[in-house]
Amino acid sequence: MRNRMCITLALIPLLAGCGEKKETARTAMPVPEISVALPVVKDITLTKEYPGYLSSEKTVDLVARVNGTLQTIAYAPGSRVKKGQVLFVIEPTVYQDNVEQAEAELNTARANLEYAQNNYSRMLEAVKSDAVSQIQVLQSKSNVATSQAAVSNAEAALNTARTNLSYCTVRAPFDGTVSRNQVDAGSYVGGSVQPVTLATIYKDDLLYTYFNIADNQWLAMLMQQGTTQPKDTLPRQVIVNLGENGMRPYPATLDYFAPNVDLNTGTLNLRARLDNPKGLLKSGLYVSITLPYGKERHAVLVPEASIGTDQLGKYVYIVNDSNMVRYRHIEVGQLIDDTLRQVTSGISPHERYVTKALMKVRDGMRIKPINK
């Protein structure tokens, strides 16, 4: 009886071991299928991003230069106007009267000059027969000079009166956009004492964007180009953010380099010119300037979505020849075409990487790669 019990007890561990192996086989995880790809290799243009702002080609204050009541505002605030268009009218009555008075005084002065000249001619004939004295001739000649001076004074007074009358009408000096009026119609302006600003006009069909480059970056660009005149060879592009969801590029031409580096900031000021025919962009708008400075041949590119970030920086998951996932720290460069990121070190063009589902893989994990 005792021997039979021992045999039964000995079989229990064997049966238990068989059950564990069957349970392990049933619960073994399948090898996951993970999408992989090789890096994209192509030539790229190296660029730098700089913050800047837009400025109108011309900005002019429209001022009242004579005294009077602002009679008319002849434009809609914020509208675009044409060169020579009437914008403001200051009451011209007094200045029109001054013009007419100056014209009358000029006519009088010219009549006196004509009389003096005729009298002088007669004196010259009369002195030949001793009908008049030399003193009378000299007096007649002096009257001619005095009359000529009076004509000149009257002409100057007329020009001044006409100029003041022209100041009563304020016109647009060029095509542009006008701000709201600073003085309401019916208000009195004392422009003759000190010019009074009525509004400001912006010539915004052509805009400038100003930005600064650090001196060491500027030197690096020169060495990359192998030239001392990069403005003759480099393409330029201005990027203007028109909304929350994207950037719209505007081509621009780099047309100004500061002659010196600012010692206070250690930067070089540059300016780019861009067309704005529809007036969409506004002076004072902050923009991003993309400045190309060189070429990179056979650059290694990886989709931005395939790159992870941790405390050490950027990383990707490499898949080796044994289909084993390996963590790899990488150094990255600029973003290309909004989706691809330049990888400057950490991955070779012939190494496969995990394209997506980074949270589902880990270092040392075996996968079934699916080529993208």
Number of C-alpha atoms within 10 A of each C-alpha: 5 6 7 8 9 10 10 9 10 10 10 10 10 10 10 10 11 10 11 11 11 10 11 10 9 9 9 8 8 8 11 14 11 21 17 21 18 20 22 16 16 11 12 16 14 17 18 13 14 16 15 21 19 23 22 21 15 15 16 14 14 23 17 25 21 23 23 22 18 22 18 16 19 13 16 13 13 14 12 17 21 13 11 12 16 17 20 25 21 26 20 21 11 13 22 17 13 19 20 14 15 22 19 14 19 21 15 16 22 19 14 19 21 15 15 21 19 13 16 21 14 14 21 17 13 14 14 10 9 9 10 15 13 13 9 14 20 14 13 21 19 14 19 21 15 16 22 19 14 19 21 15 16 21 19 14 19 21 15 16 22 18 13 21 21 18 21 24 19 21 19 20 16 16 17 22 22 24 17 15 19 12 15 13 15 14 12 15 21 15 16 13 10 13 15 19 16 21 19 18 24 22 22 26 20 18 23 22 27 20 18 20 19 14 17 12 13 16 13 12 19 16 14 14 16 11 12 11 10 17 15 10 10 14 16 19 19 24 19 20 16 14 8 6 6 9 13 10 15 14 13 20 18 21 12 13 14 12 9 11 16 14 8 6 11 14 19 20 18 17 19 21 23 18 16 15 11 8 16 9 20 17 18 12 14 16 20 19 25 18 19 16 22 18 14 11 10 12 18 24 26 25 18 15 13 18 21 16 10 8 5 8 11 16 19 22 25 24 25 13 9 9 15 17 23 19 15 14 20 17 13 19 13 17 17 17 7 9 11 18 22 21 22 15 12 14 23 13 14 11 14 22 27 24 23 17 11 15 7 9 18 13 13 12 14 19 18 16 20 12 13 10
